[in-house]
Amino acid sequence: MDALDQLKTKYLTGVSEAKDETALEEIRLAALGKKGEISLKMRELGQMSPEEKQTFGKALNLLKAEIDAALRDKKQALHDAALDLRLKDEWLDVTLPARPQRQGTIHPVSQVMDEVSAIFADMGFAVAEGPQVEDDWHNFDSLNIAPEHPARQEHDTFFMHRSAEDTRPPHVLRTHTSPVQIRAMQEKGAPIRVIAPGRVYRMDMDQTHAPMFHQIEGLAIGRDISMANLKWVLEEFCKAFFEVENVELRFRASHFPFTEPSAEVDIRCSWQGKQLKVGEGDDWMEILGSGMVHPKVLEAAGVDSAKWQGFAFGIGIDRLAMLKYGIPDLRAFFESDLRWLRNYGFKPQDIPTIFGGLSQ
């Protein structure tokens, strides 16, 4: 029995001195594993007489049970100690004042795009979308833009890189959202009434221009649509967007390859105290370009120009945001300055609607 007493002292001491569960597991295997000392002692019972087997076997089972119980108790103690340490490290005084709530903001460009979309949706315009990387035909040829036009030169447009062996038509980062109008007419034909919001790209960069900016274009094709319809749509848009009761627009003859006749549109305003007021004053401010869709554009899109006609217009979203919300520098739109976003941003719940108000 002296051997069993020695084993008892050895393993119970080892259990009490174990510092972690890894050490405890090593002790368990050394004592009770398949090749452990106590397991090997159990195998010796087969070589003993019945009297020795009864006496030694009982003592061996008691030792095994005692060591197993000590192992379980020590494992629980180690677990409790680890939990206490974790609770101590993760302790939190719930009586301390809460941190100020942090909430993201909607970028002014996104807000204005939603405002413009809401206004035109109320007039029956659907939203159309298209790819930002366009082929040469959709971006230029279908819009009656001549091969020698400056917009087709690399100093004005971002052309996609291609190898000398590539025989496919060139692709560009779209310079306007007009290709979306072509795709919409090709898909749905006439009559049609759509707006095309999205990013566009041009080689330009200063306080009021950026190489990537946002634009929304409108298209309405019908049997008897005229410039008078265009004027009414733009007047109603300006009233709703600038949230004023009256506006006065001035159409100046201009030239765009994709419209004929074409017109730049100015709005009457004043800048008293460096604050823009729309619909009053003696100043005029250019806000967009427009005109009647050129017959060649209709034919390129598969629409019979002898039966259908319509108008188109294009508005810079970033410029509208600057005018309406008093933002002085276009470059700040893309600098990701959180201070700027907190100042000019909108709450996520401020969803613009005609009946509920565009800007809260």
C-alpha atoms as one frame of an Amber mdcrd trajectory, in Angstrom:
protein
   0.000   0.000   0.000   2.998   2.270   0.393   3.155   2.544  -3.399  -0.469
   3.727  -3.518   0.165   6.279  -0.780   3.124   7.601  -2.728   0.991   7.880
  -5.880  -1.742   9.655  -3.902   0.682  12.176  -2.451   2.365  12.709  -5.817
  -0.750  13.393  -7.845  -2.800  15.272  -5.255   0.179  17.585  -4.730   0.545
  18.006  -8.479  -3.158  18.829  -8.809  -3.029  21.451  -6.065   0.045  23.098
  -7.606  -1.269  23.143 -11.208  -1.390  26.720 -12.547  -3.598  26.194 -15.589
  -5.760  23.642 -17.341  -2.924  22.529 -19.615  -0.834  21.435 -16.638  -3.905
  19.815 -15.110  -4.532  17.787 -18.247  -0.924  16.543 -18.216  -1.417  15.299
 -14.639  -4.660  13.542 -15.568  -3.000  11.712 -18.434  -0.014  10.731 -16.284
  -2.300   9.293 -13.623  -5.524   8.121 -15.263  -4.710   7.944 -18.978  -4.501
   4.637 -20.800  -0.788   4.509 -20.054  -1.040   6.332 -16.716   0.444   4.928
 -13.531  -2.891   4.111 -11.915  -4.178   2.517 -15.119  -1.080   0.331 -15.224
  -1.675  -0.661 -11.581  -5.203  -1.726 -12.516  -3.719  -4.174 -15.019  -1.690
  -5.850 -12.252  -4.886  -7.025 -10.567  -5.079  -9.978 -12.955  -1.851 -11.440
 -11.505  -3.008 -11.277  -7.867  -4.792 -13.796  -5.707  -8.510 -13.264  -5.019
  -7.820 -11.919  -1.512  -5.106  -9.498  -2.725  -7.242  -8.469  -5.686 -10.153
  -7.586  -3.390  -8.035  -5.544  -1.000  -5.731  -3.891  -3.563  -8.494  -3.347
  -6.102 -10.694  -1.517  -3.576  -7.827   0.741  -2.521  -6.889   1.401  -6.144
 -10.461   2.362  -7.062 -10.667   4.710  -4.074  -7.385   6.356  -5.146  -8.610
   6.713  -8.725 -11.882   8.285  -7.555 -10.055  10.646  -5.183  -7.619  11.852
  -7.850 -10.463  12.241 -10.377 -12.468  14.319  -7.892  -9.408  16.477  -7.142
  -8.892  17.051 -10.855 -12.524  18.133 -11.326 -12.432  20.474  -8.332  -9.165
  22.037  -9.474 -10.466  22.498 -13.024 -13.556  24.277 -11.703 -11.399  26.438
  -9.445  -9.177  27.443 -12.375 -12.273  28.256 -14.442 -13.739  30.377 -11.656
 -10.448  32.217 -11.209 -10.263  32.963 -14.941 -13.844  34.232 -14.891 -13.145
  36.468 -11.907 -10.111  37.927 -13.673 -12.138  38.538 -16.834 -14.933  40.212
 -14.899 -12.382  42.399 -13.167 -10.808  43.428 -16.471 -14.179  44.031 -18.154
 -15.692  45.859 -15.216 -17.880  48.782 -16.170 -19.434  51.417 -13.957 -22.990
  51.580 -15.268 -23.578  54.800 -13.325 -21.172  56.735 -15.586 -22.811  59.055
 -18.153 -23.347  57.514 -21.579 -21.187  58.413 -24.552 -22.741  60.896 -26.967
 -24.692  59.145 -29.718 -22.887  59.053 -33.038 -24.868  59.081 -36.250 -23.764
  59.178 -39.849 -24.933  61.803 -42.311 -26.215  61.811 -45.879 -23.824  63.521
 -48.304 -25.255  66.703 -49.904 -24.825  65.201 -53.376 -26.882  62.143 -52.415
 -29.500  64.347 -50.766 -29.843  66.652 -53.782 -29.987  63.696 -56.164 -32.863
  62.285 -54.110 -34.572  65.689 -54.070 -34.328  66.075 -57.853 -35.503  62.499
 -58.413 -38.506  63.056 -56.145 -39.509  66.200 -58.048 -39.337  64.597 -61.485
 -41.001  61.398 -60.243 -43.962  63.576 -59.257 -44.079  64.748 -62.907 -44.140
  61.180 -64.181 -40.452  60.688 -65.010 -38.958  57.247 -64.371 -35.325  56.790
 -63.304 -33.025  55.139 -65.872 -29.464  53.914 -65.264 -26.543  52.853 -67.434
 -22.849  51.886 -67.291 -20.187  54.410 -66.297 -17.734  52.902 -68.789 -19.300
  53.516 -72.196 -18.410  52.538 -75.725 -17.572  55.256 -78.228 -20.845  54.855
 -80.109 -23.207  55.370 -77.167 -21.166  58.222 -75.677 -20.507  60.146 -78.915
 -21.748  58.794 -82.275 -25.350  58.130 -81.262 -25.542  61.660 -79.845 -24.536
  63.294 -83.137 -21.106  64.315 -81.801 -18.776  64.657 -84.785 -15.394  62.853
 -84.867 -13.554  66.195 -84.783 -15.478  67.483 -81.744 -13.142  68.603 -78.883
 -14.939  66.322 -76.412 -13.574  63.327 -78.314  -9.972  64.347 -77.680  -7.866
  62.885 -74.875  -7.345  66.289 -73.262 -11.100  66.425 -72.520 -12.114  62.788
 -72.004 -10.822  59.775 -70.054 -10.236  57.001 -72.598  -9.798  53.436 -71.347
  -6.382  51.897 -72.021  -6.203  49.173 -74.663  -3.429  47.363 -76.470  -2.392
  48.183 -80.018  -3.781  44.811 -81.181  -7.235  45.476 -79.698  -9.654  46.075
 -82.588 -12.728  46.709 -80.446 -14.287  50.213 -80.439 -12.690  52.514 -77.854
 -14.325  52.882 -74.449 -14.436  55.965 -72.242 -15.538  57.015 -68.791 -18.859
  58.551 -69.801 -18.710  62.317 -70.192 -22.446  62.762 -69.570 -25.470  60.609
 -68.754 -26.931  61.133 -72.246 -25.936  57.556 -73.272 -28.484  56.375 -70.713
 -31.175  58.172 -72.721 -30.076  56.334 -75.868 -30.189  52.981 -74.079 -33.612
  53.790 -72.591 -35.065  54.643 -76.016 -33.522  51.521 -77.546 -35.093  49.390
 -74.832 -38.514  51.023 -74.427 -39.023  53.054 -77.582 -41.461  55.985 -77.617
 -43.295  57.569 -75.891 -40.899  57.802 -72.974 -40.220  60.066 -70.019 -37.053
  59.381 -67.996 -34.338  61.033 -65.942 -30.781  59.700 -65.838 -28.812  60.577
 -62.682 -25.241  59.457 -62.090 -21.498  60.094 -62.084 -19.754  61.515 -65.133
 -16.083  62.202 -65.882 -14.215  65.003 -67.669 -10.660  66.379 -67.673 -11.320
  69.434 -65.510 -10.368  70.505 -61.987 -10.777  73.843 -60.174 -12.965  75.469
 -57.519 -16.151  74.867 -59.509 -15.144  71.839 -61.627 -13.997  68.305 -60.791
 -12.792  65.396 -62.955 -15.661  63.328 -61.526 -18.989  64.988 -60.830 -22.699
  64.216 -60.808 -25.297  65.011 -63.413 -28.953  64.354 -64.013 -30.437  64.489
 -67.479 -34.071  64.406 -68.508 -35.757  63.140 -71.650 -39.382  63.314 -72.767
 -40.492  61.947 -76.161 -44.058  62.180 -77.465 -46.179  63.082 -80.468 -46.588
  66.825 -79.834 -43.988  67.736 -77.206 -42.544  71.223 -77.715 -40.275  73.832
 -76.145 -43.307  75.092 -74.262 -43.513  71.764 -72.421 -39.787  72.001 -71.673
 -40.200  75.494 -70.231 -43.081  74.406 -67.989 -41.180  71.348 -66.694 -38.090
  73.400 -65.859 -40.108  76.147 -64.156 -41.969  73.623 -61.996 -38.702  71.910
 -61.151 -37.029  75.167 -60.058 -40.027  76.147 -57.916 -40.019  72.792 -56.153
 -36.246  72.483 -55.762 -35.532  76.008 -54.496 -38.832  75.950 -52.567 -40.121
  79.276 -53.876 -43.517  80.242 -55.298 -42.313  82.039 -58.424 -39.334  81.730
 -60.752 -38.391  83.434 -63.987 -36.339  81.582 -66.565 -34.487  83.013 -69.554
 -33.687  80.832 -72.562 -30.588  81.816 -74.557 -29.894  80.266 -77.942 -26.929
  77.910 -77.825 -25.553  74.856 -79.600 -25.387  71.233 -78.506 -24.824  68.434
 -81.054 -27.667  66.338 -79.640 -30.418  69.005 -79.550 -31.855  71.391 -82.155
 -32.857  74.047 -81.272 -30.681  74.277 -78.150 -30.830  76.714 -75.262 -28.912
  77.625 -72.144 -31.291  78.342 -69.287 -30.745  81.176 -66.777 -32.751  81.871
 -63.651 -33.496  85.299 -62.173 -31.853  85.745 -58.783 -30.138  88.122 -56.393
 -26.926  87.834 -54.363 -27.596  90.429 -51.667 -25.403  89.805 -48.651 -23.716
  86.977 -50.602 -26.884  84.918 -50.163 -28.663  83.481 -53.186 -32.340  84.320
 -53.542 -34.126  82.717 -56.474 -37.015  84.391 -58.276 -36.144  87.984 -57.411
 -33.456  90.571 -58.069 -31.713  91.821 -61.195 -29.113  89.068 -61.686 -29.267
  86.034 -63.928 -27.536  82.717 -63.266 -27.021  79.873 -65.736 -28.300  76.582
 -64.311 -28.606  74.077 -67.174 -28.555  73.275 -70.882 -31.552  72.022 -72.848
 -33.241  71.737 -76.240 -35.351  69.636 -78.571 -33.829  66.205 -79.263 -32.026
  66.176 -82.608 -33.691  63.917 -85.218 -30.391  62.101 -85.786 -30.320  61.156
 -82.082 -33.854  59.764 -82.299 -32.974  57.733 -85.398 -29.797  56.396 -83.754
 -31.925  55.150 -80.847 -34.398  53.469 -83.186 -37.165  56.064 -82.833 -38.920
  57.382 -85.962 -38.209  61.129 -85.993 -41.071  61.704 -88.444 -43.588  60.574
 -85.812 -41.932  61.444 -82.501 -40.236  64.484 -81.019 -39.226  65.614 -77.579
 -36.937  67.603 -75.318 -33.848  66.883 -73.241 -31.971  68.771 -70.530 -28.942
  68.322 -68.305 -28.311  69.662 -64.796 -25.189  69.476 -62.630 -26.142  67.948
 -59.276 -23.034  69.239 -57.496 -23.682  72.791 -58.716 -27.292  72.633 -57.527
 -26.098  71.491 -54.096 -23.621  74.380 -53.933 -26.296  76.925 -54.874 -29.056
  75.651 -52.592 -26.982  74.939 -49.490 -24.312  77.640 -49.769 -21.299  75.388
 -50.347 -18.444  77.551 -51.714 -15.941  74.995 -53.056 -16.758  71.942 -55.172
 -13.515  70.199 -54.205 -14.697  69.827 -50.613 -17.395  67.393 -51.830 -14.767
  64.712 -52.398 -12.284  65.285 -49.544 -14.049  63.006 -47.016 -13.658  65.583
 -44.238 -15.939  64.476 -41.389 -16.178  68.023 -40.066 -17.457  69.189 -43.451
 -19.918  66.290 -43.627 -21.279  67.025 -40.158 -21.816  70.652 -41.160 -23.395
  70.115 -44.572 -24.726  66.562 -44.249 -28.326  65.493 -43.675 -29.899  63.130
 -41.194 -30.607  59.647 -42.593 -34.295  60.090 -41.793 -34.568  63.280 -43.895
 -35.988  61.537 -46.954 -37.076  64.173 -49.485 -40.696  64.021 -50.617 -42.920
  66.501 -52.418 -45.691  66.336 -49.813 -43.398  66.229 -46.779 -40.823  68.783
 -47.890 -37.544  68.353 -49.720 -35.090  69.752 -47.163 -35.737  69.552 -43.427
